[in-house]
Amino acid sequence: MGKHHVVKSTVSWLHITSLMCVFHCIVTPMLIVSAPLFGRLFENPWVELAALSASILCGILVIYKGYCTHKRQHSGVLFAAGAILWIATSILEHYGIPGEQLYLLIGTAIVLLSYYINHKHLRCCCKA
């Protein structure tokens, strides 16, 4: 079993979490569209802050674990850019400045791209 088994186990875990994040990013817009059914839950700034913090922390974990395996910084830099846009969205929304939805969409697209690149790099490591 040894070191090779541990590396394969870690890479498998990283694949699963990376795909879960992509799934989350696809399902979340559908949930937001159906938000009127949930009442005013999503209008609570604390719920929004908690969701933003959890998303960024989970993303950091996935990207960092991937980086530890493939040692490429591309996905980390892209994730940081997307997360900064997410934070900017919250700030703009708080102050009522229009255009926050555009920043949210661009940030989400960048984060999804970072997950895809991270996943692609992990697949290359598995074949080696």
C-alpha positions in Angstrom: 0.0 0.0 0.0 2.6 2.7 0.9 3.0 6.1 -0.6 1.5 5.3 -4.1 -1.8 4.4 -2.4 -1.9 7.6 -0.4 -1.3 9.7 -3.5 -4.0 7.9 -5.5 -6.4 8.2 -2.6 -5.7 12.0 -2.3 -6.1 12.5 -6.0 -9.4 10.6 -6.1 -10.7 12.7 -3.2 -9.6 15.9 -5.1 -11.4 14.7 -8.2 -14.6 14.2 -6.2 -14.5 17.5 -4.4 -13.6 19.4 -7.6 -16.6 17.9 -9.4 -18.8 18.6 -6.4 -17.9 22.3 -6.6 -18.7 22.3 -10.3 -22.1 20.7 -9.5 -22.7 23.3 -6.8 -22.0 26.1 -9.2 -24.5 24.7 -11.7 -27.3 23.9 -9.2 -27.0 27.2 -7.2 -28.4 29.4 -10.0 -31.4 27.1 -10.2 -31.9 27.4 -6.5 -31.6 31.2 -6.7 -34.2 31.3 -9.4 -36.6 29.4 -7.2 -35.7 31.6 -4.2 -39.2 33.2 -4.0 -40.4 29.9 -2.8 -38.0 30.0 0.1 -39.2 33.4 1.3 -36.7 36.0 2.4 -34.0 33.6 3.5 -31.5 34.8 0.8 -32.1 38.5 1.7 -30.5 38.1 5.1 -26.9 39.5 4.9 -25.7 37.0 7.5 -26.9 34.1 5.3 -25.2 35.6 2.3 -21.9 36.2 4.3 -22.0 32.6 5.5 -22.6 31.2 2.0 -19.8 33.4 0.6 -17.4 32.4 3.3 -18.2 28.7 3.0 -17.8 28.9 -0.8 -14.5 30.6 -0.6 -13.1 28.3 2.1 -14.2 25.2 0.3 -12.7 26.5 -2.9 -9.4 27.3 -1.2 -9.3 23.8 0.2 -9.9 22.2 -3.2 -7.5 24.4 -5.1 -4.8 24.1 -2.4 -5.0 20.3 -2.3 -4.8 20.3 -6.1 -1.8 22.5 -6.0 -0.1 20.2 -3.5 -0.5 17.5 -6.1 0.2 19.2 -9.4 2.3 22.2 -8.3 0.8 24.6 -10.9 -0.4 28.0 -9.8 -2.8 28.8 -12.7 -5.9 27.5 -10.9 -5.0 29.3 -7.6 -4.6 32.7 -9.3 -7.9 32.3 -11.2 -9.7 31.2 -8.1 -8.4 34.2 -6.2 -9.5 36.6 -9.0 -13.0 35.0 -9.0 -13.3 35.1 -5.2 -12.2 38.8 -5.2 -15.1 39.5 -7.7 -17.5 37.6 -5.4 -16.4 39.8 -2.5 -16.7 42.9 -4.7 -20.2 41.8 -5.5 -21.2 41.8 -1.9 -19.6 45.2 -1.3 -21.3 46.7 -4.3 -24.7 45.2 -3.3 -24.3 46.5 0.3 -23.8 50.1 -1.0 -26.5 49.7 -3.6 -24.2 50.3 -6.6 -25.6 48.8 -9.8 -23.8 46.2 -11.8 -23.1 43.7 -8.9 -24.8 40.9 -10.8 -22.3 41.2 -13.7 -19.4 40.9 -11.2 -21.1 37.9 -9.7 -21.5 36.2 -13.1 -17.9 37.0 -14.2 -16.5 35.8 -10.8 -18.4 32.6 -11.0 -17.2 31.9 -14.5 -13.6 32.5 -13.4 -14.0 30.2 -10.4 -15.5 27.5 -12.6 -12.6 27.9 -15.0 -10.2 27.6 -12.1 -11.9 24.3 -11.0 -11.8 23.0 -14.5 -8.1 23.8 -14.9 -7.4 22.3 -11.4 -9.3 19.1 -12.4 -7.4 19.0 -15.8 -4.0 19.2 -14.0 -5.0 16.5 -11.6 -5.9 14.2 -14.4 -2.5 14.8 -16.0 -0.9 13.8 -12.6 -2.9 10.6 -12.4 -1.6 9.5 -15.9 2.0 10.1 -15.0 
